[in-house]
Amino acid sequence: MPNPPTPQDWSANRSADAIDDPILRGEDLLRRQLLTFGGGVFRNQALVGVEWVQGSDLSGLNFIGCTLTGADFSRCNLRNSSFAGSRFVVAVFMCADAEGADFTKAIGPASDFMAANLRAARFVGASFVHSDFRGTDLRGADFTGAVLSESRFCAANLEGANLTDAIVDGVDFTGATMPDGTLFRKPAEEPIALPVAKDAA
């Protein structure tokens, strides 16, 4: 059986007069990715409207410092892929298998990870405010120093996840399994003691 071709770093193959951040449309990017059997490396690219066929195998693909606008990775295999330092504008990862993926220092407000597999994924220093993690498998994920304000983690599984120094103000953990393996419970509200009139009987 012939060996697959060596993964290529497309950023190193650009022509001398190429601009720093070329825009790659979905068809061109998909064609390049398929040629590398999921091992492509894209650096500092601006990717617009990239939508893969559901179930596409993109495992091991690397987007380093890219800007992805309107990218849809729904139900794709993104295992061990890297989006480190990238920016997302309206990104969708619904039901994607992104176990072990790296989102270190990525920025993606309002991203949709609903029902995705993000076990052991890294979100260290990332910012995903107003994002949707409902029903997501986040066991063993690392959110150290991540900004997650106003995001939704309803019914997510965070067992074993690391939330050290993460900013979680306004986050909805309703029904979620927390890092210690227990179900999230809202802090008990202290009863308000009302003054009683002296002549009250």
N, CA, C and O of each residue as an XYZ file, in Angstrom:
804
protein
N       0.849     -1.195      0.000
C       0.000      0.000      0.000
C       0.883      1.244      0.000
O       1.736      1.378      0.877
N       0.705      2.168     -0.966
C       1.566      3.351     -1.052
C       1.383      4.261      0.143
O       0.295      4.367      0.710
N       2.465      4.909      0.510
C       2.398      5.841      1.630
C       1.694      7.122      1.212
O       1.861      7.577      0.080
N       0.896      7.720      2.126
C       0.236      8.981      1.787
C       1.265     10.081      1.627
O       2.348      9.986      2.205
N       0.966     11.125      0.862
C       1.928     12.206      0.662
C       2.222     12.928      1.965
O       1.395     12.962      2.876
N       3.394     13.496      2.035
C       3.795     14.235      3.225
C       2.920     15.466      3.379
O       2.704     16.187      2.404
N       2.399     15.730      4.598
C       1.585     16.931      4.810
C       2.334     18.182      4.364
O       3.540     18.301      4.579
N       1.623     19.102      3.751
C       2.244     20.300      3.224
C       1.813     21.532      4.010
O       0.677     21.639      4.472
N       2.757     22.456      4.145
C       2.461     23.741      4.755
C       2.233     24.720      3.608
O       3.179     25.209      2.990
N       0.957     24.994      3.338
C       0.631     25.810      2.172
C       1.166     27.231      2.297
O       1.401     27.889      1.284
N       1.358     27.707      3.504
C       1.858     29.063      3.671
C       3.285     29.189      3.150
O       3.722     30.284      2.798
N       4.019     28.062      3.099
C       5.400     28.097      2.629
C       5.473     27.971      1.110
O       6.537     28.168      0.524
N       4.341     27.641      0.463
C       4.334     27.420     -0.973
C       3.712     28.567     -1.760
O       3.496     28.451     -2.966
N       3.424     29.675     -1.080
C       2.826     30.795     -1.780
C       3.856     31.477     -2.671
O       5.051     31.445     -2.381
N       3.402     32.081     -3.735
C       4.313     32.770     -4.638
C       4.888     34.001     -3.959
O       4.356     34.481     -2.958
N       5.990     34.507     -4.520
C       6.690     35.621     -3.884
C       5.830     36.875     -3.825
O       5.999     37.700     -2.928
N       4.910     37.025     -4.772
C       4.085     38.225     -4.788
C       2.740     38.021     -4.100
O       1.849     38.861     -4.224
N       2.584     36.908     -3.373
C       1.329     36.643     -2.664
C       1.172     37.620     -1.507
O       2.158     38.031     -0.896
N      -0.071     37.989     -1.209
C      -0.304     38.892     -0.094
C      -0.166     38.121      1.208
O      -0.208     36.891      1.217
N      -0.002     38.843      2.300
C       0.243     38.199      3.591
C      -0.908     37.310      4.022
O      -0.686     36.212      4.531
N      -2.136     37.770      3.825
C      -3.304     37.028      4.289
C      -4.267     36.772      3.126
O      -5.310     37.421      3.048
N      -3.945     35.850      2.227
C      -4.817     35.582      1.088
C      -6.144     35.006      1.542
O      -6.214     34.316      2.559
N      -7.186     35.287      0.796
C      -8.508     34.758      1.103
C      -8.723     33.476      0.299
O      -8.639     33.478     -0.929
N      -8.997     32.399      1.003
C      -9.269     31.128      0.349
C     -10.747     30.806      0.493
O     -11.276     30.774      1.604
N     -11.414     30.567     -0.632
C     -12.818     30.181     -0.602
C     -12.934     28.698     -0.282
O     -11.955     27.957     -0.373
N     -14.124     28.273      0.088
C     -14.324     26.909      0.534
C     -13.833     25.853     -0.434
O     -13.199     24.884     -0.018
N     -14.118     26.023     -1.741
C     -13.756     25.007     -2.715
C     -12.242     24.844     -2.818
O     -11.734     23.724     -2.864
N     -11.520     25.974     -2.853
C     -10.071     25.916     -2.985
C      -9.444     25.283     -1.755
O      -8.549     24.445     -1.860
N      -9.934     25.700     -0.567
C      -9.387     25.166      0.675
C      -9.662     23.675      0.779
O      -8.786     22.911      1.184
N     -10.859     23.256      0.420
C     -11.199     21.834      0.489
C     -10.323     21.022     -0.451
O      -9.849     19.945     -0.088
N     -10.106     21.530     -1.651
C      -9.267     20.824     -2.610
C      -7.857     20.642     -2.063
O      -7.276     19.562     -2.174
N      -7.316     21.691     -1.478
C      -5.971     21.610     -0.915
C      -5.932     20.644      0.268
O      -4.992     19.862      0.414
N      -6.946     20.707      1.093
C      -6.971     19.829      2.259
C      -7.021     18.366      1.840
O      -6.318     17.534      2.412
N      -7.832     18.051      0.863
C      -7.958     16.666      0.426
C      -6.646     16.149     -0.139
O      -6.322     14.973      0.025
N      -5.894     17.004     -0.796
C      -4.610     16.599     -1.355
C      -3.607     16.208     -0.280
O      -2.659     15.471     -0.547
N      -3.818     16.701      0.932
C      -2.869     16.416      2.006
C      -3.391     15.365      2.979
O      -2.783     15.146      4.027
N      -4.498     14.715      2.657
C      -5.070     13.673      3.516
C      -5.268     14.163      4.944
O      -4.969     13.448      5.900
N      -5.772     15.377      5.082
C      -6.089     15.887      6.409
C      -4.895     16.425      7.157
O      -5.018     16.762      8.334
N      -3.720     16.520      6.506
C      -2.540     16.977      7.221
C      -2.095     18.373      6.839
O      -0.953     18.742      7.111
N      -2.962     19.167      6.214
C      -2.580     20.496      5.772
C      -2.328     21.444      6.926
O      -2.913     21.306      8.001
N      -1.450     22.412      6.694
C      -1.169     23.457      7.668
C      -1.432     24.797      7.011
O      -0.824     25.126      5.992
N      -2.337     25.572      7.590
C      -2.691     26.870      7.052
C      -2.318     27.936      8.061
O      -2.798     27.910      9.195
N      -1.472     28.871      7.669
C      -1.010     29.907      8.584
C      -1.420     31.283      8.085
O      -1.228     31.628      6.918
N      -1.996     32.071      9.013
C      -2.334     33.473      8.729
C      -3.186     33.633      7.478
O      -3.022     34.590      6.721
N      -4.101     32.685      7.268
C      -5.011     32.755      6.126
C      -6.339     33.369      6.554
O      -6.753     33.226      7.704
N      -6.998     34.046      5.635
C      -8.355     34.523      5.859
C      -9.277     33.595      5.077
O      -9.258     33.587      3.846
N     -10.082     32.816      5.792
C     -10.915     31.790      5.170
C     -12.371     32.212      5.256
O     -12.896     32.439      6.347
N     -13.022     32.315      4.107
C     -14.380     32.843      4.056
C     -15.369     31.792      3.575
O     -15.158     31.153      2.544
N     -16.459     31.618      4.337
C     -17.548     30.752      3.898
C     -17.164     29.308      3.705
O     -17.676     28.649      2.800
N     -16.267     28.793      4.543
C     -15.827     27.401      4.403
C     -16.858     26.470      5.032
O     -17.105     26.539      6.236
N     -17.458     25.605      4.226
C     -18.474     24.672      4.730
C     -18.194     23.290      4.155
O     -18.340     23.063      2.954
N     -17.788     22.369      5.029
C     -17.468     21.032      4.564
C     -18.698     20.137      4.593
O     -19.654     20.386      5.327
N     -18.651     19.085      3.773
C     -19.708     18.104      3.784
C     -19.721     17.450      5.158
O     -18.670     17.081      5.683
N     -20.898     17.307      5.738
C     -20.989     16.720      7.068
C     -20.351     15.340      7.078
O     -20.592     14.522      6.190
N     -19.530     15.096      8.099
C     -18.842     13.828      8.207
C     -17.457     13.826      7.588
O     -16.777     12.801      7.611
N     -17.018     14.967      7.028
C     -15.691     15.034      6.421
C     -14.608     14.741      7.452
O     -14.715     15.151      8.607
N     -13.564     14.030      7.030
C     -12.450     13.714      7.916
C     -11.390     14.802      7.777
O     -10.627     14.821      6.812
N     -11.354     15.704      8.751
C     -10.382     16.789      8.766
C      -9.437     16.637      9.950
O      -8.839     17.613     10.403
N      -9.305     15.430     10.441
C      -8.478     15.193     11.622
C      -7.035     15.598     11.353
O      -6.485     15.328     10.285
N      -6.435     16.249     12.341
C      -5.047     16.660     12.231
C      -4.807     17.911     11.428
O      -3.660     18.331     11.276
N      -5.868     18.530     10.902
C      -5.724     19.762     10.122
C      -5.336     20.899     11.061
O      -5.815     20.964     12.193
N      -4.475     21.788     10.595
C      -3.992     22.872     11.447
C      -4.275     24.237     10.836
O      -3.830     24.544      9.730
N      -5.030     25.055     11.582
C      -5.273     26.443     11.215
C      -4.545     27.287     12.256
O      -5.035     27.424     13.377
N      -3.411     27.845     11.922
C      -2.606     28.584     12.882
C      -2.712     30.076     12.598
O      -2.289     30.548     11.543
N      -3.283     30.816     13.550
C      -3.394     32.253     13.393
C      -4.276     32.679     12.235
O      -4.063     33.742     11.652
N      -5.264     31.863     11.895
C      -6.152     32.178     10.767
C      -7.390     32.955     11.221
O      -7.706     33.001     12.410
N      -8.071     33.554     10.273
C      -9.362     34.180     10.516
C     -10.391     33.414      9.702
O     -10.340     33.404      8.472
N     -11.333     32.765     10.399
C     -12.336     31.942      9.722
C     -13.701     32.605      9.858
O     -14.235     32.727     10.960
N     -14.255     33.028      8.736
C     -15.540     33.710      8.720
C     -16.607     32.794      8.140
O     -16.497     32.335      7.003
N     -17.644     32.534      8.934
C     -18.731     31.690      8.450
C     -18.346     30.241      8.259
O     -18.957     29.542      7.451
N     -17.333     29.769      8.995
C     -16.883     28.380      8.850
C     -17.863     27.421      9.514
O     -18.292     27.658     10.644
N     -18.222     26.342      8.823
C     -19.155     25.358      9.349
C     -18.479     23.983      9.347
O     -18.249     23.384      8.297
N     -18.168     23.502     10.565
C     -17.529     22.208     10.735
C     -18.506     21.187     11.322
O     -18.072     20.212     11.935
N     -19.788     21.387     11.150
C     -20.791     20.505     11.741
C     -20.548     19.050     11.362
O     -20.393     18.708     10.190
N     -20.518     18.188     12.408
C     -20.385     16.738     12.250
C     -19.076     16.304     11.581
O     -18.966     15.155     11.153
N     -18.096     17.185     11.484
C     -16.812     16.814     10.886
C     -15.902     16.163     11.926
O     -16.071     16.366     13.128
N     -14.944     15.386     11.450
C     -13.927     14.793     12.314
C     -12.765     15.782     12.411
O     -12.016     15.973     11.453
N     -12.628     16.406     13.580
C     -11.577     17.391     13.818
C     -10.622     16.923     14.912
O      -9.966     17.740     15.558
N     -10.547     15.634     15.116
C      -9.706     15.117     16.195
C      -8.257     15.581     16.035
O      -7.652     15.460     14.970
N      -7.731     16.114     17.131
C      -6.334     16.551     17.194
C      -5.997     17.643     16.190
O      -4.832     17.836     15.845
N      -7.012     18.354     15.725
C      -6.751     19.505     14.865
C      -6.384     20.701     15.732
O      -6.634     20.700     16.938
N      -5.790     21.724     15.118
C      -5.376     22.903     15.875
C      -5.935     24.172     15.247
O      -5.860     24.382     14.036
N      -6.495     25.006     16.108
C      -6.978     26.328     15.718
C      -6.292     27.382     16.592
O      -6.847     28.453     16.835
N      -5.097     27.071     17.053
C      -4.389     27.935     17.996
C      -4.194     29.337     17.434
O      -3.702     29.517     16.320
N      -4.593     30.326     18.232
C      -4.402     31.712     17.843
C      -5.301     32.199     16.730
O      -5.097     33.297     16.215
N      -6.303     31.402     16.341
C      -7.187     31.806     15.249
C      -8.379     32.613     15.755
O      -8.695     32.612     16.944
N      -9.033     33.303     14.818
C     -10.238     34.081     15.124
C     -11.400     33.509     14.330
O     -11.272     33.196     13.147
N     -12.547     33.378     15.008
C     -13.746     32.860     14.360
C     -14.820     33.935     14.303
O     -15.047     34.656     15.275
N     -15.474     34.035     13.162
C     -16.622     34.914     13.020
C     -17.792     34.034     12.596
O     -17.845     33.562     11.461
N     -18.727     33.819     13.514
C     -19.896     32.963     13.281
C     -19.437     31.546     12.891
O     -19.737     31.068     11.796
N     -18.719     30.895     13.786
C     -18.247     29.534     13.526
C     -19.203     28.501     14.107
O     -19.778     28.717     15.174
N     -19.377     27.376     13.410
C     -20.280     26.318     13.842
C     -19.522     24.998     13.910
O     -18.925     24.558     12.928
N     -19.554     24.370     15.094
C     -18.919     23.079     15.320
C     -19.953     22.080     15.840
O     -19.597     21.138     16.549
N     -21.204     22.271     15.504
C     -22.283     21.454     16.039
C     -22.061     19.969     15.741
O     -21.881     19.576     14.588
N     -22.076     19.150     16.799
C     -21.933     17.693     16.692
C     -20.606     17.264     16.072
O     -20.483     16.130     15.608
N     -19.621     18.144     16.058
C     -18.311     17.774     15.514
C     -17.561     16.891     16.511
O     -17.777     16.982     17.719
N     -16.684     16.042     15.994
C     -15.832     15.228     16.845
C     -14.465     15.911     16.886
O     -13.618     15.687     16.022
N     -14.266     16.754     17.915
C     -13.035     17.535     18.023
C     -12.239     17.134     19.264
O     -11.620     17.976     19.915
N     -12.262     15.849     19.580
C     -11.512     15.377     20.741
C     -10.023     15.687     20.569
O      -9.427     15.379     19.536
N      -9.435     16.300     21.598
C      -8.017     16.619     21.564
C      -7.664     17.824     20.716
O      -6.483     18.104     20.511
N      -8.664     18.549     20.216
C      -8.383     19.729     19.388
C      -7.798     20.856     20.239
O      -8.036     20.930     21.444
N      -7.033     21.723     19.594
C      -6.351     22.807     20.294
C      -6.913     24.162     19.867
O      -6.769     24.580     18.718
N      -7.565     24.846     20.832
C      -8.111     26.177     20.591
C      -7.363     27.211     21.447
O      -7.920     28.257     21.783
N      -6.124     26.924     21.792
C      -5.342     27.813     22.645
C      -5.294     29.233     22.068
O      -4.918     29.438     20.914
N      -5.682     30.205     22.898
C      -5.662     31.633     22.552
C      -6.492     31.979     21.323
O      -6.284     33.018     20.698
N      -7.441     31.099     20.977
C      -8.354     31.412     19.881
C      -9.436     32.369     20.379
O      -9.729     32.419     21.573
N     -10.024     33.124     19.456
C     -11.090     34.073     19.790
C     -12.288     33.762     18.909
O     -12.187     33.767     17.683
N     -13.440     33.487     19.551
C     -14.611     33.127     18.760
C     -15.910     33.451     19.444
O     -16.599     32.541     19.906
N     -16.276     34.723     19.529
C     -17.555     35.066     20.167
C     -18.732     34.451     19.417
O     -18.746     34.391     18.187
N     -19.718     33.994     20.188
C     -20.945     33.428     19.622
C     -20.703     32.187     18.758
O     -21.422     31.953     17.787
N     -19.697     31.402     19.113
C     -19.457     30.152     18.383
C     -20.433     29.078     18.860
O     -20.906     29.119     19.996
N     -20.728     28.125     17.990
C     -21.694     27.061     18.298
C     -20.995     25.708     18.355
O     -20.605     25.149     17.330
N     -20.842     25.191     19.583
C     -20.236     23.879     19.803
C     -21.283     22.872     20.296
O     -20.920     21.838     20.857
N     -22.544     23.150     20.101
C     -23.593     22.337     20.690
C     -23.451     20.856     20.327
O     -23.315     20.495     19.158
N     -23.486     19.997     21.376
C     -23.443     18.539     21.237
C     -22.162     18.029     20.581
O     -22.148     16.926     20.034
N     -21.091     18.815     20.628
C     -19.816     18.377     20.049
C     -19.029     17.530     21.040
O     -19.262     17.599     22.246
N     -18.106     16.739     20.532
C     -17.185     15.988     21.370
C     -15.900     16.801     21.482
O     -15.130     16.899     20.526
N     -15.678     17.386     22.664
C     -14.490     18.196     22.901
C     -13.673     17.630     24.063
O     -13.046     18.375     24.817
N     -13.690     16.333     24.193
C     -12.923     15.706     25.273
C     -11.444     16.026     25.111
O     -10.878     15.895     24.025
N     -10.828     16.448     26.215
C      -9.396     16.750     26.259
C      -8.992     17.876     25.311
O      -7.814     18.010     24.979
N      -9.957     18.687     24.872
C      -9.632     19.836     24.027
C      -8.983     20.930     24.877
O      -9.216     21.005     26.083
N      -8.171     21.774     24.243
C      -7.472     22.843     24.951
C      -8.030     24.209     24.544
O      -8.051     24.570     23.367
N      -8.481     24.956     25.560
C      -8.982     26.311     25.347
C      -8.180     27.288     26.222
O      -8.723     28.288     26.692
N      -6.912     27.001     26.436
C      -6.083     27.810     27.337
C      -5.942     29.231     26.802
O      -5.481     29.449     25.682
N      -6.353     30.198     27.633
C      -6.232     31.593     27.240
C      -7.136     32.002     26.097
O      -6.956     33.075     25.520
N      -8.113     31.162     25.755
C      -9.017     31.463     24.643
C     -10.167     32.360     25.104
O     -10.404     32.513     26.302
N     -10.872     32.944     24.148
C     -12.037     33.779     24.457
C     -13.215     33.326     23.604
O     -13.228     33.511     22.387
N     -14.212     32.724     24.272
C     -15.421     32.260     23.596
C     -16.640     32.760     24.366
O     -17.389     31.970     24.940
N     -16.827     34.060     24.371
C     -17.967     34.651     25.068
C     -19.235     34.446     24.247
O     -19.185     34.336     23.022
N     -20.375     34.398     24.942
C     -21.686     34.241     24.294
C     -21.724     33.016     23.376
O     -22.431     33.018     22.368
N     -20.969     31.975     23.721
C     -20.919     30.787     22.875
C     -21.813     29.673     23.428
O     -22.229     29.706     24.586
N     -22.095     28.698     22.581
C     -23.042     27.640     22.919
C     -22.320     26.301     23.065
O     -21.863     25.720     22.080
N     -22.224     25.820     24.307
C     -21.603     24.529     24.599
C     -22.648     23.551     25.153
O     -22.282     22.598     25.842
N     -23.919     23.761     24.872
C     -24.974     22.910     25.413
C     -24.814     21.462     24.939
O     -24.638     21.188     23.752
N     -24.883     20.542     25.920
C     -24.813     19.119     25.598
C     -23.458     18.655     25.101
O     -23.341     17.564     24.544
N     -22.431     19.472     25.297
C     -21.100     19.144     24.797
C     -20.337     18.247     25.771
O     -20.457     18.392     26.987
N     -19.550     17.315     25.220
C     -18.694     16.455     26.044
C     -17.360     17.168     26.209
O     -16.559     17.229     25.276
N     -17.127     17.707     27.401
C     -15.914     18.466     27.689
C     -15.068     17.800     28.765
O     -14.306     18.468     29.463
N     -15.202     16.500     28.896
C     -14.436     15.787     29.916
C     -12.929     15.945     29.665
O     -12.420     15.642     28.586
N     -12.240     16.432     30.703
C     -10.797     16.593     30.597
C     -10.349     17.797     29.791
O      -9.155     17.957     29.537
N     -11.289     18.655     29.380
C     -10.914     19.849     28.609
C     -10.185     20.851     29.501
O     -10.400     20.883     30.713
N      -9.326     21.664     28.899
C      -8.535     22.638     29.656
C      -8.950     24.058     29.278
O      -8.662     24.536     28.181
N      -9.637     24.725     30.220
C     -10.084     26.101     30.017
C      -9.272     27.076     30.873
O      -9.776     28.143     31.224
N      -8.056     26.742     31.208
C      -7.238     27.604     32.054
C      -7.144     29.015     31.468
O      -6.695     29.203     30.338
N      -7.577     29.997     32.256
C      -7.484     31.391     31.823
C      -8.397     31.781     30.687
O      -8.244     32.862     30.118
N      -9.352     30.920     30.339
C     -10.258     31.231     29.229
C     -11.343     32.220     29.652
O     -11.724     32.272     30.821
N     -11.837     33.004     28.688
C     -12.932     33.940     28.929
C     -14.193     33.341     28.315
O     -14.285     33.189     27.097
N     -15.162     33.003     29.160
C     -16.367     32.288     28.717
C     -17.637     33.030     29.094
O     -18.709     32.428     29.139
N     -17.539     34.301     29.359
C     -18.667     35.095     29.848
C     -19.922     34.920     29.002
O     -19.875     34.923     27.771
N     -21.057     34.766     29.706
C     -22.386     34.690     29.092
C     -22.560     33.496     28.146
O     -23.481     33.493     27.329
N     -21.702     32.497     28.244
C     -21.861     31.306     27.407
C     -22.801     30.310     28.072
O     -23.100     30.425     29.261
N     -23.266     29.327     27.297
C     -24.206     28.331     27.812
C     -23.566     26.939     27.812
O     -23.122     26.433     26.781
N     -23.535     26.342     29.003
C     -22.990     25.000     29.173
C     -24.076     24.059     29.700
O     -23.770     23.079     30.380
N     -25.324     24.349     29.395
C     -26.437     23.529     29.886
C     -26.249     22.065     29.462
O     -26.011     21.773     28.290
N     -26.360     21.154     30.435
C     -26.276     19.708     30.195
C     -24.931     19.267     29.610
O     -24.823     18.164     29.074
N     -23.920     20.110     29.707
C     -22.588     19.724     29.241
C     -21.909     18.844     30.288
O     -22.258     18.897     31.467
N     -20.946     18.040     29.860
C     -20.201     17.195     30.787
C     -18.790     17.760     30.935
O     -17.965     17.640     30.029
N     -18.523     18.379     32.091
C     -17.238     19.012     32.364
C     -16.398     18.213     33.356
O     -15.455     18.743     33.944
N     -16.735     16.952     33.539
C     -16.013     16.157     34.527
C     -14.520     16.110     34.199
O     -14.124     15.757     33.088
N     -13.706     16.470     35.183
C     -12.265     16.456     34.989
C     -11.718     17.648     34.227
O     -10.514     17.726     33.981
N     -12.590     18.582     33.848
C     -12.136     19.764     33.107
C     -11.403     20.723     34.047
O     -11.631     20.713     35.256
N     -10.530     21.539     33.486
C      -9.763     22.513     34.260
C     -10.292     23.914     33.970
O     -10.167     24.409     32.850
N     -10.880     24.548     34.978
C     -11.428     25.899     34.832
C     -10.619     26.913     35.645
O     -11.127     27.978     35.997
N      -9.372     26.582     35.940
C      -8.526     27.478     36.727
C      -8.401     28.851     36.067
O      -8.019     28.961     34.901
N      -8.727     29.890     36.826
C      -8.631     31.286     36.370
C      -9.528     31.603     35.177
O      -9.373     32.653     34.553
N     -10.456     30.720     34.855
C     -11.392     31.009     33.763
C     -12.412     32.054     34.219
O     -12.802     32.077     35.386
N     -12.833     32.902     33.313
C     -13.846     33.918     33.611
C     -15.195     33.371     33.170
O     -15.439     33.186     31.978
N     -16.070     33.113     34.137
C     -17.342     32.458     33.850
C     -18.533     33.295     34.320
O     -19.582     32.740     34.645
N     -18.389     34.608     34.360
C     -19.507     35.437     34.794
C     -20.657     35.341     33.791
O     -20.468     35.474     32.582
N     -21.839     35.109     34.326
C     -23.030     35.011     33.481
C     -23.166     33.701     32.739
O     -24.051     33.566     31.894
N     -22.315     32.732     33.028
C     -22.379     31.439     32.328
C     -23.526     30.604     32.895
O     -23.748     30.582     34.105
N     -24.246     29.921     32.016
C     -25.363     29.063     32.426
C     -24.891     27.606     32.457
O     -24.646     26.996     31.417
N     -24.768     27.064     33.672
C     -24.343     25.673     33.855
C     -25.525     24.763     34.204
O     -25.314     23.661     34.712
N     -26.731     25.186     33.951
C     -27.905     24.403     34.323
C     -27.807     22.971     33.788
O     -27.647     22.757     32.586
N     -27.906     21.992     34.700
C     -27.894     20.586     34.299
C     -26.536     20.057     33.895
O     -26.430     18.919     33.437
N     -25.487     20.865     34.056
C     -24.153     20.432     33.644
C     -23.484     19.579     34.717
O     -23.741     19.750     35.909
N     -22.625     18.661     34.285
C     -21.795     17.907     35.214
C     -20.509     18.696     35.396
O     -19.791     18.950     34.429
N     -20.217     19.081     36.624
C     -19.090     19.946     36.907
C     -17.780     19.154     37.007
O     -17.806     17.924     37.043
N     -16.628     19.853     37.051
C     -15.328     19.159     37.079
C     -15.175     18.101     38.162
O     -14.446     17.125     37.983
N     -15.868     18.293     39.294
C     -15.752     17.303     40.371
C     -16.711     16.137     40.201
O     -16.790     15.271     41.072
N     -17.436     16.101     39.097
C     -18.337     14.985     38.816
C     -19.741     15.147     39.346
O     -20.580     14.268     39.145
N     -20.024     16.267     40.029
C     -21.365     16.504     40.563
C     -22.165     17.389     39.622
O     -21.602     18.141     38.826
N     -23.487     17.290     39.723
C     -24.343     18.144     38.912
C     -24.325     19.573     39.456
O     -24.256     19.790     40.666
N     -24.386     20.523     38.557
C     -24.363     21.926     38.964
C     -25.604     22.270     39.775
O     -26.723     21.904     39.416
N     -25.384     22.969     40.860
C     -26.479     23.440     41.693
C     -26.275     24.922     41.939
O     -25.200     25.358     42.349
N     -27.325     25.689     41.682
C     -27.235     27.123     41.911
C     -27.038     27.392     43.395
O     -27.637     26.719     44.235
N     -26.201     28.371     43.723
C     -26.007     28.721     45.138
C     -27.346     29.043     45.788
O     -28.174     29.751     45.215
N     -27.547     28.516     46.986
C     -28.814     28.754     47.686
C     -28.952     30.238     48.016
O     -28.034     30.869     48.541
N     -30.103     30.763     47.697
C     -30.348     32.163     48.005
C     -30.727     32.304     49.473
O     -31.549     31.550     49.994
N     -30.114     33.280     50.127
C     -30.404     33.505     51.538
C     -31.784     34.142     51.682
O     -32.112     35.086     50.962
N     -32.598     33.628     52.615
C     -33.932     34.213     52.818
C     -33.816     35.650     53.315
O     -32.936     35.995     54.103
N     -34.720     36.456     52.831
C     -34.726     37.859     53.247
C     -35.552     37.984     54.532
O     -36.723     37.606     54.574
N     -34.918     38.521     55.570
C     -35.616     38.689     56.850
C     -36.314     40.049     56.862
O     -35.666     41.096     56.841
N     -37.633     40.011     56.895
C     -38.405     41.247     56.921
C     -38.668     41.675     58.362
O     -38.920     40.835     59.226
N     -38.610     42.957     58.614
C     -38.881     43.436     59.987
C     -40.350     43.166     60.364
O     -41.246     43.252     59.524
N     -40.563     42.846     61.607
C     -41.924     42.569     62.103
C     -42.348     43.715     63.024
O     -41.608     44.130     63.916
N     -43.564     44.211     62.779
C     -44.060     45.312     63.609
C     -44.208     44.849     65.051
O     -44.565     43.699     65.305
N     -43.934     45.739     65.990
C     -44.001     45.405     67.393
C     -45.368     44.951     67.848
O     -45.492     44.097     68.726
N     -46.413     45.538     67.236
C     -47.763     45.197     67.682
C     -48.323     44.010     66.922
O     -49.491     43.657     67.088
N     -47.484     43.382     66.075
C     -47.982     42.231     65.330
C     -48.135     41.053     66.270
O     -47.250     40.797     67.087
N     -49.211     40.351     66.174
C     -49.471     39.232     67.076
C     -49.531     37.959     66.274
O     -49.741     36.884     66.837
